[in-house]
Amino acid sequence: MIIFFIYTHDLLQKAVKLETSLLALDKNSGSSEDMMLKLVMDESPAHEIMLKRLMNDAHAQIILNISSNYFIDTPTDLEQVFTEFPDFRQDRDFNLFLNMHSDWPLNYKKSVDIKIQQYLVDYICYRWLETKAPNEAMTYKSRLAGTLDDMKRLLIRKTNPIKRQPSFP
């Protein structure tokens, strides 16, 4: 069974802008406008390049933590053979196609989707705030390992648990 996850550049940009804007509003109580401008990752061209780089870093971290026997070729790896999807060859978005075992419960797809998106946003916010607001960056960093563990646990679930043979004769 093939499942796919698509995280568009625009979706991640909006989520990161929302996270950093809310953080800046919390920190800005009585401070100057400079703090607001410093913490918010918006759509400006300089931030656009940084977002893409951090998005690629997060993508690599997710790929490193998923077992390689789940991977299959995606439309970005080949020609555009999947005509029902937009053309992803511009490499702006994060696409993940996984070949799951036959008894993987499909109800977990939404949960895996949420965990991957959460990881992407937290990773980008962590790296963005690393030098600007180190204390807040540590909050995002502390979530990353737990999110990856949750994602891995969801991916290995089965509808029928593995049964062990009795060890006695």
Backbone as CSV, one residue per row, in Angstrom:
resi,resn,N_x,N_y,N_z,CA_x,CA_y,CA_z,C_x,C_y,C_z
1,MET,0.853,-1.167,0.000,0.000,0.000,0.000,0.903,1.236,0.000
2,ILE,0.646,2.102,-0.952,1.443,3.323,-1.085,0.678,4.486,-0.463
3,ILE,1.359,5.190,0.418,0.787,6.411,0.992,1.713,7.571,0.642
4,PHE,1.148,8.745,0.532,1.985,9.895,0.187,1.645,11.082,1.067
5,PHE,2.654,11.898,1.260,2.538,13.119,2.059,3.124,14.249,1.222
6,ILE,2.398,15.344,1.139,2.862,16.502,0.378,2.739,17.732,1.274
7,TYR,3.863,18.402,1.485,3.899,19.623,2.293,4.388,20.739,1.387
8,THR,3.497,21.639,1.040,3.867,22.693,0.110,4.693,23.764,0.817
9,HIS,5.476,24.418,0.033,6.311,25.511,0.520,5.435,26.586,1.159
10,ASP,4.319,26.898,0.514,3.434,27.948,1.025,2.795,27.564,2.354
11,LEU,2.390,26.311,2.491,1.799,25.840,3.748,2.806,25.964,4.895
12,LEU,4.039,25.523,4.652,5.061,25.606,5.693,5.430,27.057,5.996
13,GLN,5.474,27.879,4.972,5.798,29.288,5.185,4.742,29.966,6.061
14,LYS,3.472,29.682,5.801,2.393,30.258,6.620,2.474,29.764,8.063
15,ALA,2.740,28.472,8.236,2.809,27.911,9.592,3.979,28.502,10.369
16,VAL,5.128,28.632,9.732,6.300,29.204,10.402,6.073,30.685,10.697
17,LYS,5.478,31.405,9.768,5.198,32.826,10.003,4.243,32.984,11.181
18,LEU,3.225,32.133,11.259,2.284,32.194,12.369,2.989,31.919,13.701
19,GLU,3.799,30.848,13.738,4.532,30.504,14.973,5.429,31.644,15.420
20,THR,6.226,32.168,14.488,7.179,33.211,14.862,6.479,34.530,15.170
21,SER,5.357,34.808,14.518,4.600,36.033,14.821,4.018,35.973,16.224
22,LEU,3.447,34.829,16.574,2.891,34.686,17.924,3.981,34.789,18.986
23,LEU,5.134,34.208,18.704,6.256,34.312,19.634,6.697,35.766,19.775
24,ALA,6.799,36.462,18.644,7.219,37.867,18.682,6.212,38.720,19.443
25,LEU,4.920,38.445,19.277,3.903,39.199,20.031,4.042,38.956,21.526
26,ASP,4.302,37.722,21.922,4.493,37.410,23.343,5.725,38.108,23.907
27,LYS,6.816,38.108,23.146,8.059,38.715,23.623,8.035,40.228,23.521
28,ASN,7.164,40.768,22.682,7.167,42.195,22.375,6.397,43.034,23.386
29,SER,5.937,42.460,24.464,5.140,43.238,25.422,5.950,44.428,25.940
30,GLY,5.734,45.583,25.309,6.408,46.797,25.739,7.725,47.060,25.036
31,SER,8.264,46.120,24.265,9.551,46.313,23.577,9.350,47.084,22.276
32,SER,10.429,47.229,21.590,10.397,47.974,20.336,9.896,47.113,19.181
33,GLU,9.661,47.775,18.046,9.262,47.084,16.812,10.401,46.201,16.309
34,ASP,11.632,46.522,16.659,12.778,45.758,16.162,12.698,44.291,16.552
35,MET,12.235,44.004,17.762,12.110,42.616,18.210,11.123,41.873,17.327
36,MET,10.046,42.539,16.990,9.028,41.929,16.126,9.627,41.604,14.764
37,LEU,10.335,42.563,14.189,10.945,42.348,12.878,12.034,41.286,12.927
38,LYS,12.726,41.204,14.027,13.840,40.261,14.167,13.362,38.810,14.275
39,LEU,12.261,38.577,14.969,11.815,37.204,15.227,10.914,36.608,14.152
40,VAL,10.181,37.436,13.426,9.201,36.921,12.469,9.887,36.525,11.168
41,MET,9.610,35.291,10.728,10.095,34.818,9.429,8.942,34.993,8.446
42,ASP,9.021,36.036,7.632,7.931,36.340,6.708,8.291,35.943,5.277
43,GLU,7.591,36.533,4.303,7.778,36.153,2.901,8.839,36.962,2.174
44,SER,9.643,37.713,2.885,10.658,38.533,2.205,11.657,37.621,1.479
45,PRO,12.278,38.123,0.410,13.189,37.285,-0.391,14.333,36.657,0.418
46,ALA,14.898,37.388,1.350,15.991,36.822,2.160,15.469,35.688,3.039
47,HIS,14.293,35.854,3.603,13.702,34.803,4.438,13.264,33.614,3.596
48,GLU,12.881,33.887,2.363,12.455,32.822,1.438,13.598,31.835,1.202
49,ILE,14.780,32.354,0.982,15.953,31.500,0.752,16.278,30.702,2.005
50,MET,16.225,31.348,3.159,16.502,30.665,4.432,15.459,29.594,4.711
51,LEU,14.192,29.881,4.448,13.136,28.897,4.662,13.379,27.660,3.815
52,LYS,13.739,27.849,2.570,13.987,26.706,1.684,15.152,25.870,2.197
53,ARG,16.200,26.523,2.636,17.361,25.789,3.155,17.006,25.010,4.416
54,LEU,16.289,25.650,5.332,15.899,24.971,6.570,14.889,23.865,6.300
55,MET,14.024,24.072,5.318,13.062,23.045,4.931,13.793,21.818,4.391
56,ASN,14.832,22.033,3.602,15.630,20.913,3.086,16.369,20.190,4.208
57,ASP,16.869,20.937,5.187,17.527,20.309,6.340,16.542,19.424,7.105
58,ALA,15.338,19.941,7.341,14.315,19.165,8.054,13.912,17.936,7.252
59,HIS,13.803,18.104,5.950,13.487,16.986,5.058,14.537,15.879,5.216
60,ALA,15.798,16.256,5.209,16.878,15.275,5.354,16.808,14.558,6.701
61,GLN,16.482,15.292,7.758,16.369,14.671,9.084,15.235,13.649,9.127
62,ILE,14.130,13.959,8.500,13.008,13.017,8.459,13.386,11.780,7.661
63,ILE,14.006,11.977,6.515,14.408,10.854,5.666,15.396,9.948,6.405
64,LEU,16.307,10.533,7.162,17.277,9.736,7.920,16.619,8.867,8.986
65,ASN,15.444,9.264,9.444,14.799,8.568,10.549,13.689,7.615,10.130
66,ILE,13.461,7.469,8.844,12.480,6.500,8.354,13.244,5.335,7.752
67,SER,12.818,4.141,8.066,13.486,2.946,7.554,13.479,2.952,6.024
68,SER,14.603,2.599,5.427,14.740,2.667,3.972,13.833,1.688,3.230
69,ASN,13.357,0.633,3.888,12.486,-0.301,3.175,11.084,0.266,2.952
70,TYR,10.773,1.430,3.472,9.488,2.083,3.215,9.511,2.966,1.970
71,PHE,10.682,3.352,1.496,10.777,4.339,0.428,10.501,3.766,-0.950
72,ILE,9.836,4.585,-1.761,9.667,4.292,-3.182,9.986,5.579,-3.934
73,ASP,10.159,5.463,-5.254,10.440,6.656,-6.054,9.245,7.588,-6.025
74,THR,9.530,8.863,-6.018,8.471,9.872,-6.001,8.456,10.591,-7.343
75,PRO,7.399,11.333,-7.641,7.365,12.075,-8.903,8.520,13.056,-9.067
76,THR,9.124,13.496,-7.972,10.261,14.416,-8.090,11.532,13.676,-8.469
77,ASP,11.574,12.369,-8.233,12.762,11.590,-8.563,12.777,11.178,-10.035
78,LEU,11.623,11.163,-10.651,11.478,10.717,-12.035,10.871,11.836,-12.873
79,GLU,10.430,11.483,-14.076,9.650,12.435,-14.848,8.283,12.559,-14.196
80,GLN,7.535,13.540,-14.621,6.209,13.701,-14.055,5.270,12.670,-14.685
81,VAL,5.181,11.507,-14.045,4.317,10.446,-14.558,2.964,10.456,-13.864
82,PHE,2.883,11.110,-12.748,1.623,11.206,-12.019,0.951,12.508,-12.431
83,THR,0.109,12.447,-13.441,-0.459,13.675,-13.991,-1.536,14.293,-13.115
84,GLU,-2.056,13.540,-12.144,-3.081,14.119,-11.283,-2.481,15.032,-10.220
85,PHE,-1.166,15.042,-10.073,-0.504,15.922,-9.125,0.117,17.089,-9.882
86,PRO,0.296,18.204,-9.212,1.007,19.313,-9.864,2.449,18.916,-10.179
87,ASP,3.090,19.711,-11.000,4.481,19.438,-11.365,5.384,19.821,-10.200
88,PHE,5.981,18.812,-9.548,6.821,19.051,-8.379,8.309,19.124,-8.724
89,ARG,8.635,19.194,-10.003,10.050,19.168,-10.373,10.788,20.442,-10.001
90,GLN,10.083,21.492,-9.623,10.751,22.721,-9.206,11.397,22.558,-7.846
91,ASP,11.084,21.487,-7.154,11.675,21.166,-5.848,11.413,22.263,-4.813
92,ARG,10.216,22.806,-4.822,9.808,23.786,-3.814,9.151,23.116,-2.623
93,ASP,8.593,21.942,-2.830,7.775,21.293,-1.817,8.449,20.030,-1.300
94,PHE,7.937,19.521,-0.201,8.446,18.285,0.388,7.427,17.184,0.097
95,ASN,7.833,16.207,-0.688,6.973,15.086,-1.060,7.580,13.814,-0.506
96,LEU,6.740,12.995,0.069,7.217,11.743,0.650,6.230,10.640,0.277
97,PHE,6.707,9.669,-0.480,5.897,8.515,-0.857,6.463,7.304,-0.142
98,LEU,5.605,6.595,0.582,6.046,5.429,1.345,5.249,4.199,0.942
99,ASN,5.933,3.080,0.880,5.302,1.801,0.590,5.143,1.066,1.918
100,MET,3.942,1.088,2.461,3.696,0.514,3.777,3.363,-0.969,3.666
101,HIS,3.617,-1.706,4.741,3.276,-3.127,4.763,1.763,-3.283,4.688
102,SER,1.314,-4.425,4.229,-0.110,-4.621,3.921,-1.031,-4.531,5.137
103,ASP,-0.523,-4.809,6.326,-1.410,-4.734,7.494,-1.184,-3.473,8.332
104,TRP,-0.710,-2.411,7.681,-0.577,-1.122,8.365,-1.947,-0.448,8.371
105,PRO,-2.448,-0.056,9.550,-3.776,0.579,9.620,-3.770,1.960,8.963
106,LEU,-4.612,2.149,7.999,-4.666,3.408,7.259,-5.103,4.582,8.140
107,ASN,-5.744,4.300,9.281,-6.154,5.381,10.189,-4.944,6.158,10.721
108,TYR,-3.755,5.577,10.671,-2.565,6.252,11.180,-2.007,7.285,10.207
109,LYS,-2.493,7.296,8.972,-1.940,8.209,7.971,-2.053,9.663,8.419
110,LYS,-3.214,10.048,8.934,-3.413,11.434,9.378,-2.478,11.777,10.542
111,SER,-2.291,10.834,11.454,-1.399,11.085,12.592,0.049,11.228,12.141
112,VAL,0.476,10.391,11.206,1.836,10.507,10.673,1.985,11.849,9.956
113,ASP,0.976,12.225,9.200,0.968,13.498,8.488,1.142,14.668,9.466
114,ILE,0.405,14.629,10.558,0.482,15.691,11.570,1.877,15.731,12.203
115,LYS,2.428,14.564,12.513,3.754,14.512,13.150,4.849,15.030,12.211
116,ILE,4.753,14.694,10.929,5.759,15.182,9.976,5.658,16.695,9.847
117,GLN,4.449,17.206,9.712,4.278,18.654,9.601,4.751,19.359,10.874
118,GLN,4.433,18.779,12.015,4.882,19.358,13.289,6.405,19.393,13.342
119,TYR,7.054,18.316,12.905,8.510,18.276,12.916,9.081,19.353,11.992
120,LEU,8.531,19.472,10.792,9.033,20.448,9.835,8.948,21.875,10.403
121,VAL,7.802,22.221,10.958,7.614,23.580,11.501,8.520,23.810,12.707
122,ASP,8.573,22.841,13.627,9.414,23.006,14.818,10.893,23.104,14.450
123,TYR,11.327,22.297,13.482,12.733,22.327,13.075,13.080,23.687,12.455
124,ILE,12.225,24.164,11.562,12.484,25.454,10.914,12.497,26.574,11.952
125,CYS,11.531,26.567,12.878,11.492,27.601,13.926,12.725,27.519,14.828
126,TYR,13.111,26.292,15.181,14.294,26.110,16.028,15.533,26.702,15.359
127,ARG,15.748,26.337,14.116,16.944,26.822,13.425,16.879,28.326,13.177
128,TRP,15.692,28.855,12.922,15.525,30.289,12.691,15.825,31.081,13.961
129,LEU,15.382,30.567,15.101,15.526,31.295,16.361,16.828,30.998,17.095
130,GLU,17.627,30.097,16.583,18.867,29.674,17.235,19.745,30.849,17.657
131,THR,19.909,31.826,16.793,20.775,32.963,17.111,19.985,34.186,17.569
132,LYS,18.698,34.242,17.248,17.887,35.412,17.573,17.308,35.356,18.987
133,ALA,16.852,34.169,19.389,16.244,33.984,20.706,16.559,32.562,21.179
134,PRO,17.768,32.333,21.695,18.210,30.974,22.043,17.300,30.245,23.028
135,ASN,16.720,30.928,23.989,15.844,30.254,24.952,14.593,29.706,24.280
136,GLU,13.999,30.499,23.401,12.817,30.043,22.682,13.178,28.933,21.700
137,ALA,14.360,29.017,21.108,14.807,27.972,20.175,14.916,26.621,20.883
138,MET,15.341,26.626,22.134,15.469,25.368,22.879,14.103,24.710,23.111
139,THR,13.061,25.518,23.217,11.709,24.963,23.352,11.359,24.147,22.115
140,TYR,11.628,24.711,20.946,11.343,23.997,19.701,12.252,22.778,19.556
141,LYS,13.520,22.931,19.920,14.455,21.810,19.798,14.048,20.643,20.704
142,SER,13.537,20.948,21.878,13.173,19.884,22.815,12.019,19.026,22.291
143,ARG,11.234,19.547,21.380,10.113,18.785,20.808,10.533,17.827,19.701
144,LEU,11.663,18.083,19.064,12.034,17.371,17.838,12.207,15.864,18.031
145,ALA,12.966,15.457,19.015,13.239,14.021,19.211,11.954,13.251,19.513
146,GLY,11.108,13.807,20.345,9.847,13.149,20.679,8.933,13.013,19.471
147,THR,8.910,14.041,18.634,8.074,13.996,17.428,8.567,12.917,16.474
148,LEU,9.888,12.820,16.294,10.440,11.761,15.426,10.136,10.373,15.978
149,ASP,10.265,10.204,17.278,9.953,8.905,17.893,8.489,8.538,17.692
150,ASP,7.603,9.501,17.886,6.171,9.249,17.669,5.901,8.841,16.220
151,MET,6.536,9.540,15.290,6.351,9.235,13.874,6.829,7.819,13.550
152,LYS,8.003,7.456,14.054,8.532,6.108,13.801,7.636,5.038,14.400
153,ARG,7.127,5.280,15.603,6.226,4.307,16.235,4.940,4.134,15.443
154,LEU,4.434,5.208,14.879,3.216,5.118,14.074,3.468,4.349,12.779
155,LEU,4.650,4.508,12.209,4.947,3.839,10.937,5.112,2.326,11.081
156,ILE,5.527,1.846,12.230,5.752,0.403,12.373,4.543,-0.343,12.929
157,ARG,3.460,0.361,13.203,2.267,-0.288,13.750,1.672,-1.275,12.749
158,LYS,0.997,-2.287,13.280,0.323,-3.289,12.456,-1.058,-3.570,13.044
159,THR,-1.960,-4.024,12.189,-3.286,-4.386,12.697,-3.224,-5.704,13.455
160,ASN,-2.381,-6.604,12.990,-2.201,-7.885,13.674,-0.824,-7.900,14.324
161,PRO,-0.775,-7.932,15.637,0.539,-7.913,16.286,1.331,-9.181,15.960
162,ILE,2.628,-9.064,16.057,3.504,-10.212,15.814,3.303,-11.210,16.936
163,LYS,3.090,-12.454,16.544,2.886,-13.505,17.550,4.168,-14.314,17.657
164,ARG,4.579,-14.539,18.868,5.784,-15.326,19.098,5.394,-16.760,19.359
165,GLN,6.236,-17.639,18.895,6.035,-19.061,19.172,6.431,-19.337,20.620
166,PRO,5.769,-20.257,21.253,6.169,-20.581,22.637,7.607,-21.089,22.666
167,SER,8.306,-20.750,23.714,9.716,-21.130,23.821,9.918,-22.475,24.503
168,PHE,8.881,-23.065,24.987,9.014,-24.364,25.642,8.607,-25.488,24.669
169,PRO,9.133,-26.704,24.884,8.845,-27.795,23.930,7.430,-28.267,23.939
